[in-house]
């Protein structure tokens, strides 16, 4: 998988941009939040649900906690997406100058997890 110096530099710029975006991510949390008033039939309150050791744990929340956890969960999802992108770019960069010696067949994008 040969890349031109220009495309390698572009990959490195993309990677650096993603690294810098991690510094501004904010608080993170796993799980999901639910506004129970939007259910049918409507109920009262907010809740946060997550998995803990294979079990579902649910916690009742106040409105400010609901909003804060909602932002933290969105940040967690953004963090996961950014890490996946960084991993793909890393593999592209690492396998750019791979020698043909000892290689039986060329590495496909699917093998590298790029598609």
C-alpha positions in Angstrom: 0.0 0.0 0.0 2.2 2.8 -1.3 1.1 6.4 -0.7 2.5 9.6 -2.2 4.3 12.0 0.2 1.4 14.5 -0.3 -1.3 12.0 0.7 0.9 10.8 3.7 1.2 14.4 4.8 -2.6 14.8 4.5 -3.1 11.7 6.7 -0.7 13.1 9.3 -2.5 16.4 9.3 -5.9 14.6 9.7 -4.5 12.6 12.6 -3.1 15.7 14.3 -6.5 17.5 13.9 -8.2 14.5 15.6 -5.6 14.5 18.4 -6.3 18.2 19.1 -10.1 17.7 19.1 -9.7 15.2 22.0 -8.4 18.1 24.2 -11.9 19.8 24.0 -14.1 16.7 24.6 -15.4 17.6 28.1 -16.9 15.1 30.5 -17.7 11.6 29.3 -20.1 8.8 30.4 -21.4 5.6 29.1 -25.0 4.7 29.0 -28.2 6.5 27.9 -30.6 8.9 29.4 -34.4 9.0 29.0 -37.0 11.7 29.5 -39.8 9.5 30.8 -42.4 12.2 30.2 -42.1 11.5 26.5 -43.1 7.8 26.9 -46.7 6.6 26.2 -48.2 6.5 28.7 -46.3 9.5 30.1 -44.4 9.1 33.4 -42.6 11.4 35.7 -38.9 12.1 35.8 -35.6 11.2 34.0 -33.4 8.2 34.2 -29.9 7.1 33.2 -29.3 3.5 32.2 -26.0 1.6 31.7 -24.5 -1.9 31.8 -22.4 -2.9 34.8 -20.9 -6.4 34.9 -23.5 -7.6 32.4 -26.4 -6.2 34.4 -28.5 -3.1 33.5 -28.3 -0.4 36.2 -30.9 2.4 36.2 -30.6 5.6 38.2 -33.3 8.3 38.7 -32.1 11.8 37.8 -33.0 15.4 38.3 -33.4 17.7 35.3 -29.9 19.2 35.7 -28.4 15.7 36.0 -30.3 14.6 33.0 -29.0 17.4 30.9 -25.4 17.0 32.1 -25.3 13.3 31.6 -26.9 13.8 28.1 -23.9 16.0 27.2 -21.4 13.5 28.7 -22.9 10.6 26.8 -22.8 12.6 23.5 -19.1 13.3 24.3 -18.5 9.6 24.9 -19.9 8.7 21.5 -17.9 11.5 19.8 -14.8 10.2 21.6 -15.4 6.7 20.4 -15.9 7.9 16.8 -12.7 10.0 16.9 -10.7 7.1 18.3 -12.0 4.8 15.4 -11.0 7.4 12.9 -7.5 7.8 14.5 -7.1 4.0 14.5 -7.9 3.8 10.8 -5.5 6.7 9.9 -2.8 5.2 12.1 -3.0 1.9 10.2 -2.9 3.7 6.8 0.2 5.6 7.9 1.9 2.5 9.5 1.3 0.3 6.4 2.3 3.0 3.9 5.9 1.9 3.4 5.4 -1.8 4.0 8.0 -3.8 2.2 6.9 -6.5 -0.2 9.5 -9.0 1.3 7.8 -11.8 3.1 4.3 -10.7 2.0 2.3 -13.3 0.2 -0.5 -11.1 -1.0 -1.3 -7.4 -0.8 -3.2 -6.2 2.2 -6.7 -5.2 1.3 -8.6 -2.3 2.9 -11.0 -4.7 4.6 -8.1 -6.6 6.3 -6.8 -3.2 7.6 -10.3 -2.3 8.9 -10.5 0.7 6.6 -13.9 -0.1 5.2 
